Amino acid sequence: MKWNQWTILVLIGWLPLSVQSDTIEGMLDGEPREWFVLSQGRDSNASFVEVGDQRQIIITGFVEPDQRDAYEGLSISLTVEDNQLIDAHVVQLIGSTTVPPLYTSEGGSVTVTLTQLEQQGSHIHIAGRVEGVLALQTAQDDAPSRAEGIDIDVQFDVNAYRAQF
């Protein structure tokens, strides 16, 4: 299992059921979509950890505004160093598990841009955009196929909290 898929699995099972906080909105495969980032205080599906000089931020959005069901969830994983984005992975789940089939930025053509990144202690306000084509990965050992991909153009504006282990 790849790092970003493992992270999604951990975050989905780790956080308690909570109330709506922030959203991810835009177009997916030509259709308007919205995902809800659930949180209750610092227990949030937008979280980060600091690893050396880097901040690894995971944002997971769910289709239902009050339920952590992975079905058609959207996950954005960002690695930031010196307030600059150095790596990003995006996964659009098809079913209710974090294993293929799914759509992924790996093998696709996705651009992630940050428009705001402001940290105050254990809280980060982060905003940005994801646009391009997510590739379809049909099985764990198969390479993602851009030919069977879907277009994505979404914006996010969320509050992430330092993960407490």
N, C-alpha and C positions, 0 to 999 in steps of 0.2 A: 504494500500500500504506500502510495507516495505521501510526502510530508503534508501537503495541503489537504489531502483527503483524510488523513489521520487527524489533523487538527480540527476539521469540520466535525468528524465523528465525536471527538472528545468534547467539543463545545456544545453540540446538540444534546448529548447525554448529561453534561455536567451542570448546566445552569437550571435553576428552578423555573417553573411556569411563572410568567410575569406579565406585566401590562405593557401596552404599546408605548414606545418612546419616539423613535425616529423612523424615517422611511427612505427607501430607495425607489425612485420613480423613473419611468421612461418607456422606451419601446423595446420589445423583444420579439423578434421574428415578425415585425410589422404590426404588432398589436400593443396597445398601451398596457403597461403592467405596473404594479406597485407591490413592494415587499415591506414588511414591518419588522423593524429591529426591536425586539422585546427587551424590556429592562424593568427592574425594580430596584431603584437606588443604584448601587455599584454592581449589582448582579445583572450583567448586561450581555446581550449577544453581539455587542461591539466592545472588544477588549484588546488590550495590548500587553506585551511583556517587553522588558528591556534586556537585551543581550549584548553586553559590551556597549559599543557606541550606537548600536542599532535599536530601533523600536519595531517590533513585529506586531502589526495591527490586523485583527481578524474581525470582519463585519459579516454577520449572517442575517439575512432577511428571510422572513417566512410569509407565505401567502395569506394566512389568517392573522388578523390583528391581535388575537389573544391565545394563540396556540403554537407551540413549538413542534410543528409537524414538518419533517424534512421534505415532504412532497412538494416538488417544484421550487424548493428553496434556492436562494442565490447567496453565494459566499464570495467575498472579496478579501484576499490576503495581500497585505502590503508590507514591504520592508522599507523603512525610512532611516537614513543616516544623515546627520547635519541638516535636517529639515528638507532633504531631497529624496524623492522616490528612487530607490535603486532596484526594486524587484516587485512584481505584482503577478498574482494568479487569480483568475476568476473561474468559478464553477457554477453552472446552472444544473441543478438536479432535475432529472426527468421523473423519477419515482420517489419513493420514500426512504431510500437508502443512499449512502454516500459512495457507493461503488457503481461502476458503469452498468448500464448505459447512462451517460451524462454528457453535457456540453462543457468544454473546457477551453481556456485561453491557450493551453499548451497545444501547439500545432495549429492554432488559429492565428488570426491577425487582429489583435486587440491592443488598443492604446488606452492607458490609464493616465489621467492627469489629475494633479492635486491643485485645487484653487485656494484651499485654506488648510493650515495645519498649525494649531496653537495648543501648547501643553501648559497646564497649570497644575503642578503636583501630580496627583494620580488620575487626572482627567485630561483627555485630548479631544479637542473639537476638530473634526476633519471633514472636509468637503472636496468633492471632485467629480470626475466623469469617467465612465467606461464606454468606449465605442469601438466597433469593429465587427469581426466575425468570430464566434465561438465554434470550435471544431467538435464534431460528434465522436466520442469514444464509446464503442459498443461493448468492449470487453476489457478486463483488467490488463491483459497482455497485448492488446491491440493498440497500434498508434492512432491517435485522433485523426479524423478525416475532415479537412476543411471543406471539401466538396459537398459534404453532408452537414455543413454548419448552419448556424442561424445568426442573423444580425442582432447586435445589441447596441443600444444607445441609452444609457441610464445615468442619472445624476444621484449622488448621495450627499447628505449633509447630516452627520451623526456625531454623537458624543460617545467616545470610547473610554473605558475605565481600566486601570491597571488590574490585571488578573491577580487574584489572591489565591495562593495554593496552600 
